[in-house]
Amino acid sequence: MVPGGGLVQVLARRRKDWISLLKKNRLLETASFHLREAHGGALKLPGPHIAVEALVPLIPAQAYRPITVREHTYGCFTLAVRIPGLGKVRMVVRFEHESVTGRAVVLVTNRVDWSAAKIIGLYLHRWPTETFAQDSQGPLGFNEYRMRSAEAIGKHGWLVVVAYSLWHLTCLPARPDRTKGLIHTMGDACRQQGRALWQKLLVFVHDQWSQGGTVDQVFARLFAKQGGMVPA
């Protein structure tokens, strides 16, 4: 959702751009914009403020324009408005279909000069960002580091990103026409890799014992990297 006033101020000081969903009960300053009815006359809005959920039904269908982003066409209406606590922003009402039907969402950004297509296209990056945050902090253990220095934490973060990228490859088909039995989630990929590691470990232990190795020798080989030596 829209960042709070304190965060907006921080983003403004750092000259950062932002895009977010706009809550339906958020108030807009009616004096900051003009809206026309279906027949072309000016629409009179009562009071100094109007909620987003009250404004959207007043927008005539003729005001929406088809906007194509990533091969999908939406029905969109955009307007520069002022919102208490946010200042002047650009609002985009986006319906799922260009016929102004389906699910509607309202986006808002501090970049009043951006087009509706750019705002929608940038916001669509949010979902993969959300899934990465969930997967990295879940199966990949991004937030389970035990380091103190920024350099060590950064290395841990990059390792998580590399693991995330590599494990995503296991979700892709070997050939475009081979989609049966694919791994669909990061959790499934992690579990598959865990089973593969256990399988390699059990096969290694079995081979060592089959060659006459003792329990101590097997454990020494398993932890050779930590101990620095391997018995003959």
Secondary structure, DSSP 8 states (H G I E B T S, - for coil): ----HHHHHHHHHTT---EEE--TT-EEEGGG---B-TTS-B----SSEEEHHHHGGGS-GGG-EEEEETTEEEEEEEEEEEETTTEEEEEEEEESSTTS-S-EEEEEES-TTS-HHHHHHHHTTHHHHHHHHHHHHTTT-TT-----SHHHHHHHHHHHHHHHHHHHHTTS-SSTT--TT---SHHHHHHHHHHHHHHHHHHHHHHHHHTT--HHHHHHHHTHHHHS----
